[in-house]
Amino acid sequence: MTSRAKWLTIIAVAGFIALLLYNTLSAQKVECEVCVEFRGGTNCAKASHDTEREAVQAAQTTACGVLVHGMDESIACGRSQPTSTRCHRL
């Protein structure tokens, strides 16, 4: 491969990575931290998304992940009322 072809390949790969990073980060407009209490345990988690509702849901799912054992508990925890929710625009 010639020196020019190597540089064009490097530039193309860097451009592709930059595009992926931009598309990923630009879609996430709200970040929320949600704390949940489930079966005697408490956990908090953060998540970002393009809407507040989706960010809260993602954060609650993440927070519940370490508190539950099995799908039934996961569903029950996901439906429970968070003990606290804080959101802000990115």
Stockholm file with secondary structure:
# STOCKHOLM 1.0

chainA/1-90         MTSRAKWLTIIAVAGFIALLLYNTLSAQKVECEVCVEFRGGTNCAKASHDTEREAVQAAQTTACGVLVHGMDESIACGRSQPTSTRCHRL
#=GR chainA/1-90 SS CCHHHHHHHHHHHHHHHHHHHHHHHHTCCEEEEEEEEETTEEEEEEEEESSHHHHHHHHHHHHHHTTCCSHHHHHHHHHSCCSEEEEEEC
#=GC SS_cons        CCHHHHHHHHHHHHHHHHHHHHHHHHTCCEEEEEEEEETTEEEEEEEEESSHHHHHHHHHHHHHHTTCCSHHHHHHHHHSCCSEEEEEEC
//
